[in-house]
């Protein structure tokens, strides 16, 4: 991980698909220079970009990127979607295909996603599938997207029966993270991003979990230096997993789904958007840790540490009342989870803070006792 006075760079080593994540402050005004470096395109060469964003992020963040691009590129288009999880749909993907056709996009066009996870997942999926694959760049503006969805190449949209059931692996050409965007992020959205940060501590780095416990005030106050370190470390941890298991073929990448088997079911059953993704994951982490307790894999003290840290950053840890009476529906949703094999539930479960394993053959009736 390289760093300068103004930024840090995390490298994702995937051979010819390798790319950098650049993290710092006030990076958007000069984003075109960074994009051209990643794309190996000089200032004299033409470049067509379609910027995909949402109505909330368009001003000031997407506009800043567009203005920077217009200083050097031949043509810049803009597609603005409605904010929220419901925009991660085939209908919205079809609309973006239409936008690209109208724009005159060809195989050399670059899709630039400026926004949160919904924008990045949707734009990345469209880039992966339009003209059999366009290059794209991630400019995540929410904490959740900065530490999770923008890194690793997963793209996709939701199906009525499950989250991210339709998608593709498509690595970006680069990820540009301007931490200034977090200053305008609503409290609830910001806290949702911290769920994924805390997850990294539980699954991969006990020392990082300790660091977060000791800096709750700085996290809640959005201290710039703490955030820069937290984002960089989170990206580094995810990059380490992605480089070893890019397409989830060895099972290693599955550790990133800690809390997600429960969490995705909660999101689907409450209606996408009712629970933010990070909120659902926070609750799912505690359900998974309780399940690990029942299986004798982890102590109640380690579960309580997770509850305390999640609660300290204003995240929910209790299953909503309406879901506690929906055990059968939760099981049905969990059986749709990508970690399920031949109808057998698999969970990512901790055996200590800093390490998790994938556990097969968990009885559904036991799992739902952890709600």
C-alpha positions in Angstrom: 0.0 0.0 0.0 1.6 3.2 -1.2 1.0 6.6 0.3 1.7 10.3 -0.3 0.9 13.3 1.8 -2.4 13.6 0.1 -3.4 10.1 -0.8 -2.9 6.4 -0.4 -3.0 3.7 -3.1 -4.0 0.1 -2.6 -3.1 -2.2 -5.5 -5.4 -5.1 -6.5 -3.2 -7.7 -8.2 -5.2 -9.6 -10.7 -2.7 -10.0 -13.6 -3.9 -8.1 -16.7 -7.0 -7.1 -14.8 -5.0 -5.4 -12.0 -6.0 -1.9 -10.9 -5.4 0.7 -8.2 -7.6 2.2 -5.5 -6.6 5.8 -4.8 -7.9 7.2 -1.5 -7.6 10.9 -0.5 -9.2 14.2 -0.2 -10.2 16.7 -3.0 -9.5 14.2 -5.8 -12.5 14.8 -8.0 -11.4 18.1 -9.6 -8.4 16.3 -11.2 -10.2 13.0 -11.8 -9.7 13.1 -15.6 -5.9 13.0 -15.3 -6.2 9.9 -13.0 -8.6 8.2 -15.3 -6.4 8.7 -18.4 -3.5 7.3 -16.5 -5.4 4.2 -15.6 -6.7 3.8 -19.2 -3.3 4.6 -20.7 -4.8 7.4 -22.8 -2.9 10.6 -23.4 -4.5 14.1 -23.2 -4.4 14.2 -27.0 -6.3 11.0 -27.6 -10.2 11.1 -27.8 -12.1 9.5 -24.9 -15.8 9.0 -24.6 -17.3 8.6 -21.1 -20.8 7.9 -19.9 -21.1 9.1 -16.3 -23.8 7.2 -14.3 -25.0 8.7 -11.1 -28.1 9.3 -9.1 -30.2 12.4 -8.3 -28.6 13.0 -4.9 -25.0 12.6 -5.9 -25.2 14.3 -9.3 -24.4 17.7 -7.7 -21.7 18.3 -6.6 -19.8 15.0 -7.0 -20.7 13.7 -10.5 -20.7 17.3 -11.8 -17.1 17.7 -10.6 -16.1 14.5 -12.4 -17.9 15.6 -15.6 -16.3 19.0 -15.5 -12.9 17.5 -15.1 -13.5 15.1 -18.0 -14.8 17.9 -20.3 -11.5 19.6 -20.0 -9.8 16.8 -21.9 -12.2 14.4 -23.5 -14.1 14.5 -26.7 -17.5 13.6 -25.4 -19.1 13.2 -22.0 -22.6 11.8 -21.4 -24.6 11.6 -18.2 -27.3 9.1 -17.0 -29.0 9.9 -13.8 -31.0 7.2 -11.9 -33.4 7.4 -9.0 -31.6 6.8 -5.7 -32.3 3.6 -3.8 -32.0 -0.1 -3.9 -35.1 -0.4 -6.2 -33.0 1.1 -9.0 -30.8 -2.1 -9.0 -33.2 -3.7 -11.5 -33.2 -5.1 -15.1 -35.6 -2.3 -16.0 -33.0 0.3 -15.0 -30.3 -1.6 -16.8 -32.3 -1.6 -19.9 -32.8 2.1 -19.6 -29.0 2.6 -19.3 -28.5 0.4 -22.4 -30.8 2.9 -24.2 -28.8 5.8 -22.9 -25.6 4.3 -24.2 -27.2 3.6 -27.6 -28.4 7.2 -27.9 -24.9 8.4 -26.7 -23.3 6.5 -29.6 -21.3 4.3 -27.3 -18.8 1.8 -28.8 -16.3 -0.7 -27.4 -14.0 2.1 -26.5 -16.5 4.0 -24.4 -15.8 4.1 -20.7 -18.6 3.9 -18.0 -17.8 6.0 -14.9 -19.9 5.2 -11.9 -20.2 8.1 -9.4 -22.3 7.2 -6.4 -23.0 4.6 -3.8 -23.3 0.8 -4.1 -26.5 0.9 -6.2 -25.0 3.1 -8.8 -21.7 1.1 -8.9 -23.4 -2.3 -9.1 -25.9 -1.2 -11.8 -23.4 0.7 -13.9 -20.8 -2.1 -13.6 -23.3 -4.7 -14.7 -24.3 -2.5 -17.7 -20.6 -2.0 -18.5 -20.0 -5.8 -18.3 -22.8 -6.6 -20.7 -23.1 -3.8 -23.2 -21.2 -4.6 -26.4 -19.8 -7.6 -24.6 -17.9 -5.5 -22.1 -16.9 -1.8 -21.7 -14.2 -0.5 -19.4 -15.5 1.2 -16.3 -14.2 3.2 -13.4 -15.7 3.4 -9.9 -16.0 6.7 -8.0 -17.8 5.6 -4.8 -19.2 8.4 -2.7 -20.6 6.4 0.3 -18.6 4.7 2.9 -20.3 1.4 2.2 -19.3 1.6 -1.5 -15.8 2.8 -0.7 -14.9 -0.1 1.5 -16.9 -2.9 -0.1 -18.9 -2.8 -3.3 -16.6 -0.7 -5.4 -13.7 -3.2 -4.9 -13.6 -6.7 -6.3 -15.5 -6.6 -9.6 -18.9 -7.9 -8.5 -21.7 -6.2 -10.4 -25.3 -7.0 -10.6 -29.0 -6.2 -10.1 -31.7 -7.6 -7.8 -34.4 -10.1 -8.7 -37.7 -10.1 -6.9 -36.7 -13.4 -5.2 -33.3 -12.4 -4.0 -30.5 -9.8 -3.9 -27.9 -9.7 -6.6 -29.2 -12.9 -8.3 -28.4 -11.4 -11.7 -24.8 -10.2 -12.3 -21.3 -10.6 -13.6 -17.7 -10.3 -12.5 -16.2 -7.2 -14.2 -13.2 -5.5 -12.7 -12.9 -1.7 -12.9 -10.0 0.0 -14.5 -9.5 1.9 -11.2 -11.3 3.1 -8.1 -11.1 6.8 -7.0 -12.2 7.4 -3.4 -12.5 11.1 -2.4 -13.2 11.1 1.3 -14.6 14.6 1.2 -17.8 13.0 -0.1 -18.4 11.5 3.3 -18.9 15.0 4.8 -22.4 15.2 3.3 -23.4 11.6 3.8 -26.5 11.3 6.1 -25.9 9.7 9.5 -27.8 6.6 8.7 -25.9 6.0 5.5 -22.6 6.6 7.1 -23.3 4.2 9.9 -24.3 1.6 7.4 -20.9 1.8 5.8 -19.2 1.2 9.2 -20.9 -2.2 9.4 -18.7 -3.5 6.5 -15.6 -1.9 8.1 -16.3 -3.7 11.4 -16.9 -6.9 9.4 -13.3 -6.8 8.1 -12.1 -6.7 11.7 -14.2 -9.8 12.7 -13.3 -11.9 9.6 -9.6 -11.0 8.9 -7.9 -8.7 11.4 -8.4 -8.8 15.1 -5.9 -5.9 15.5 -8.0 -3.8 13.2 -11.1 -4.6 15.3 -9.2 -3.4 18.4 -8.3 -0.2 16.5 -11.9 0.5 15.8 -13.0 -0.2 19.4 -10.4 2.4 20.5 -11.6 5.1 18.1 -15.3 5.1 18.3 -15.4 8.9 18.9 -13.2 9.5 15.9 -15.4 7.2 13.7 -18.6 8.9 14.8 -17.0 12.4 14.3 -15.7 11.4 10.8 -12.2 12.3 11.6 -10.4 12.6 8.2 -7.2 10.8 9.2 -9.0 8.0 10.9 -11.3 7.6 7.9 -8.4 7.5 5.5 -6.7 4.7 7.4 -10.0 2.8 7.9 -10.9 2.9 4.2 -7.4 2.0 3.1 -7.1 -0.9 5.5 -10.6 -2.2 4.6 -9.7 -2.0 0.9 -6.4 -3.7 1.5 -8.1 -6.6 3.4 -10.7 -7.0 0.6 -8.0 -6.8 -2.1 -6.0 -9.6 -0.4 -9.1 -11.9 -0.5 -10.0 -10.9 -4.1 -6.6 -11.6 -5.5 -6.7 -15.1 -4.1 -10.3 -15.9 -5.1 -11.5 -13.5 -7.6 -14.6 -15.5 -8.7 -15.4 -17.4 -5.5 -14.1 -20.7 -6.9 -11.9 -21.7 -3.9 -14.3 -20.6 -1.2 -11.9 -18.0 0.3 -13.9 -15.0 -1.0 -17.0 -16.3 0.8 -15.6 -15.1 4.1 -16.5 -11.6 2.9 -20.1 -12.6 3.2 -20.1 -12.8 7.0 -23.5 -11.6 8.2 -24.9 -11.6 4.6 -26.8 -14.9 4.6 -29.1 -13.6 7.3 -28.8 -10.0 6.1 -29.8 -10.5 2.5 -32.9 -12.4 3.7 -33.8 -9.6 6.0 -33.4 -7.0 3.2 -35.6 -9.0 0.8 -38.4 -9.7 3.3 -38.6 -6.2 4.5 -38.6 -4.8 1.0 -35.3 -3.5 -0.5 -34.6 -0.1 1.0 -36.5 -0.5 4.3 -33.3 -1.8 5.9 -30.1 -0.3 4.5 -27.7 -3.0 3.4 -25.2 -2.2 6.2 -28.0 -2.3 8.8 -29.1 -5.7 7.6 -25.5 -6.9 7.6 -25.0 -5.6 11.2 -28.0 -7.6 12.4 -26.9 -10.6 10.3 -23.5 -10.5 11.9 -24.9 -10.9 15.3 -27.3 -13.7 14.2 -24.3 -15.5 12.7 -22.2 -15.0 15.8 -25.0 -16.3 18.0 -25.2 -19.3 15.7 -21.4 -19.8 16.1 -22.0 -19.7 19.9 -24.6 -22.4 19.6 -22.2 -24.5 17.7 -19.5 -24.0 20.3 -17.2 -22.0 17.9 -17.1 -18.7 19.7 -17.6 -17.2 23.1 -20.5 -15.0 24.2 -17.9 -12.4 25.1 -16.8 -12.1 21.5 -20.4 -11.8 20.3 -20.9 -9.1 22.9 -17.9 -7.2 21.7 -19.5 -7.1 18.2 -22.8 -5.9 19.7 -21.1 -3.2 21.7 -19.0 -1.8 18.7 -21.9 -1.9 16.3 -24.2 -0.2 18.8 -21.5 2.4 19.6 -21.6 3.6 15.9 -25.4 3.7 15.9 -26.1 0.4 14.1 -29.0 -2.0 14.9 -28.2 -5.4 16.3 -31.6 -6.8 17.0 -33.8 -8.5 14.4 -37.0 -6.4 13.6 -40.1 -7.7 15.4 -41.9 -8.4 12.1 -39.2 -10.7 11.0 -39.1 -12.9 14.1 -42.4 -14.5 13.1 -41.2 -15.2 9.6 -38.8 -18.1 10.2 -40.1 -20.2 7.2 -39.8 -17.3 4.8 -36.3 -16.5 6.2 -35.2 -20.1 5.5 -36.6 -19.9 2.0 -34.6 -16.8 1.3 -31.4 -18.1 2.8 -31.7 -21.2 0.6 -31.4 -18.8 -2.4 -28.1 -17.5 -1.1 -25.1 -18.1 -3.4 -23.3 -20.0 -0.6 -26.0 -22.6 -0.5 -25.0 -25.9 -2.3 -27.5 -28.6 -3.3 -30.1 -27.2 -0.8 -27.7 -27.3 2.1 -27.2 -24.1 4.1 -23.6 -22.8 4.6 -22.7 -19.9 6.9 -19.6 -17.9 7.4 -19.0 -18.1 11.2 -16.3 -16.7 13.5 -14.2 -18.8 15.8 -12.5 -15.7 17.3 -12.3 -12.0 16.5 -10.2 -11.9 13.4 -11.0 -15.3 11.9 -14.0 -17.0 10.3 -14.7 -20.2 8.5 -17.4 -21.5 6.1 -19.5 -24.1 7.9 -21.6 -26.5 5.9 -24.7 -28.5 6.8 -26.2 -26.1 9.3 -29.8 -27.1 10.1 -32.3 -24.4 9.1 -34.2 -24.9 12.3 -31.1 -24.1 14.3 -30.2 -21.1 12.3 -33.6 -19.4 12.9 -33.3 -19.8 16.7 -30.6 -17.1 16.4 -33.1 -14.4 15.3 
